[in-house]
Structures are given as structure tokens and as C-alpha cells.
Amino acid sequence: MSLTPTQLSVPPKSRFRATTVAVLATVAFGTLFALTTASEFLADANTTTVILAALIFFALMVFAAAYGRASSQPAKWLVFVVWWGLLVSEEVFSYRSDIAGGGSFATGAYDQAVLWIVALLGLLIILLKYPQSLTGLFHGDYKWVTWITLVSIASCAYSPNPAFSFAWAFKLALVVLVVHICSQQISGMDDLRDFLKITVCGFFILVLAPTLRSIFEPDPLGTYGSGALEQRFREAPTAISGIAGLLAILCLMLYSPGKRRWPLWIGGIALIIMVVAGGKTGIIAGIFAGILFYGLQKRFKAVLIFAAVAAIMLTLALKYTPLADYMANYSELQAGATLTGRTDLWSFVTPYILEKPIIGYGFNASRFVAVAHPDTPFASPHMHNSLIEALYNNGIIGLFLILMVQFVIVRNLWRTIGVAATPELRYLAVGCLAAFVNLFINGMFNATFGGRPDASYMTLIALVVVSMRLVQLSKPGPAFAASESRSFAAYR
């Protein structure tokens, strides 16, 4: 990928405003017609949710495109909204707890594909108007992301369920193209902050939606356990805590005393949810990443304050929530010796990995390991370790590519921290490095990357382009450096 941003210009004679009105009018009349003539079809709540979510997403893209035209950045806000839509698509429909065993899947697992199609529509509009947006996919550090995507797509052919694997490979390819175009719209710190703000908005929904579903739709059957915590957080505490911890770190990056306080409030809510949800890895990763964030800046007073706040939250959660019973039960079962059965799973799949060490079993094949081998420990739908996930799905080839993706992120961020021309660049690089560490720690005990392209995997891909832009911006001319230094003084 080229390090030079490609700002797409507005055609001199444009009738976009009239086109926008026409499109919105068509959508409005079409929606009215559907609601009045297809009441029986729309009686299904799930179908209604799909239609409304798609219409809202489409309307947001239309307004984003109109705003971009008005601000002489025709593609920036459109592609940013497409990125946001892909982030939140997995939480529009509640399906994580409703996946049946074997090869049967709840319809909610596929309904989000409707949003992928809407996102594809927005992407095609950009590509048809600006075909040069595709240049650079195989250049620079981003080539590793492109190659792992191509390997994932190709491996769908020999996956246990090619259709299932290809569906998720389609989303992965869509994400990679969207992030690539997003990177072309980031030419300065303002653009970079806008991209991070959009990402935070997406993560806020990713944290809030499953939390609200867990509160209002408890799991009385005890899918995740018989205790109060497992019944309440029906969407798996590990996932909620991990995403909430990552959101908190992203908010710390954007927080600015006296200027931008909203990230602090969202970050505080995220920390509370991270602790109360009870995901052990997510809590540890969130606290460690927060300490690292302030520690790398040598703000040791802030380190102590952050650690104290986290300790108080954890103490209150243990005293006033079911978290104490959950931890006591975990200790009584001596689940820590096997990392809640993870080491048994890793030992179990090792012989099968050695049978196909080069190419693996196909993209997302880990979803069917319990189907292929009924004696798999706790019928796991993934490897509970991102590196083993990549190795099982795409063999040594996939593992090498995912390691290279992580290598370029760390290298770029560390370079930026060392040679950043402005304090703000160093500040954001430290925040991105803390976010990466959070992802990596979670990835050692969950399928954070290397498998299904959910928000965590998408964030890893986004960190590649963010780190590339930070390296580029860390070596500006003197005038730029002076301007950004003054901006950071106000920012802080």
C-alpha cells in the first residue's frame, strides 16, 4: 500500500444533491409500500429487524456521502460509515447464544449478511467512481493483510463447509478493501482522529448491545453455566469483557481534558462493563493495557490512579455482583490448571494440525472441529487461541501471514514512539500499541484474529493502516510539526 494518501476530488459539475433527494424519496416510498402491502411478511420480527437495519445503514451512507461532498471529501465519510456498519453488523442480530450444534445455525447468524450487501453497495459506488482506490493493495505493509485474505478465500474450497467459510471470507475481503480505502482518506491528524472516533462509536454499540440483551434476556437454561453471572450474561462474558476493555483503551487515546471529555465517560462505562461481565482474560488485558498506556508515557501518577480505579471497580463487583460466586466456583473446580479446559483442547487438536501443517483445514474450519471430532473438549467452536486458530485453519502459511501482520504493527508503532515529530503522534502511537497488546492478550485465550472477521480481527487490520499513517506523519516538515505541536497543546 502506498504511504501517500489519495484524496478523491469532487467533480466540478455535480447533481449529487438532486440525486440524494431522489434516492431518499424512492427509499421512503418503497418503505411505505412495503409496510402497507406486506404486513403478513413483515409480521416476522426478525425480518422487520433486517429491513429496518438495512434502511438505517443505507440512509447513513447517503447522508455521509452528502456531507462528504459538502466538505470536499466525497469518499471519506462514506467509507468511514461503511467501516462503522461492518463493525456493528455482528451485533445487530443476536445469534451468538443461539447457534445450534452440528451444522445448524440460527438465522440471525446470516441476517447480518444483509448489512454486508449494503456495505458492498457503498463500496461499489466509490470503486466505480474512483477505480484508482484499489491501487496499493499489494504494496508496503498492507500486502500482508491482502495475502492472508487471499489465502483465506482460497482455503474455503477445502473447508468442511465451503459455503459457510466463503460467507465469512466475503466479509473479510470486504473489510480489507474498506480499510484500504479508509487509509487513503487519512492525510492528517484530523482525519486519523475522525477514523478513531467512528471506530469508538462502533465499539460502543458492540459493548452496549450484548450487555442490554444480557440484562433483558437472561439465559435461564444455563448455556454458559448455572450460576447467576452465566445466566445473566448470556452472550459469553469473555467476549463482552474483551471488547469493553479494548473500547476503554480507544477512549483513553481520544480523551482530552477541557476539550473532549465524552471519551472519558464512555471509557468509564466500558471499564465497568469489562469488570462486571467477569471475563477473566478481558479484565486482565484491559487493566494491563491501561497501565501500559500510561507507563509508556512515563505518567506514573496516572498509572497509580488507573490501577486504583480498576481495583476499586473489581472490589465493588466482587462484593455486589454475582462475580464473586463465579470466581469461587471457578476456583473450586480448579479450572485454572487447564485454563478452563483450553490446554486440553490444544493438546487434543495438535495431532490433527500435524496432519495438515502447511495449508490447514480451510478458513473457519475450526467452527466444525467438534462436528468432525465429537470427543472434542467442551465442543469448542474455535481454538481459544488466535495463533492456533490460524494454524488449524490455514496452516503454517496462515500463521506466518498473521504473525507478519502483527510484526508490522508493532514495528511501525515503536518507530513512531521513538521518532514522532509531535507529542500527539507519540500519544496516539502509545495508545495504538496498548490497544494491540490488549488484542494480543485476548487472542492468546480466544479466537480474536485468524478466524471469523469480527470486530477484534477488524481492529487488528485497521491498526496496520493506522500504524502506517503514524509512521508517515512522524516525519513531516518543520511547518507541519510546529502546527501539530500547537494543536496537541490544545488537544491535551
BELKA-V788580 format. One record per helix or strand. SS is the DSSP state (alpha for helix, beta for strand). FROM is the first residue (numbers start at 1). LEN is the number of residues. Records with the same first field share a line. If there is no record, write none. Layout:
SS->FROM-LEN / FROM-LEN
This chain:
alpha->16-22 / 41-3 / 45-26 / 76-17 / 96-3 / 108-4 / 113-17 / 131-4 / 140-19 / 162-23 / 189-28 / 228-5 / 237-18 / 262-16 / 280-16 / 300-21 / 323-10 / 335-4 / 342-14 / 365-8 / 377-3 / 386-34 / 423-21 / 455-19 / 478-14
beta->256-1 / 260-1
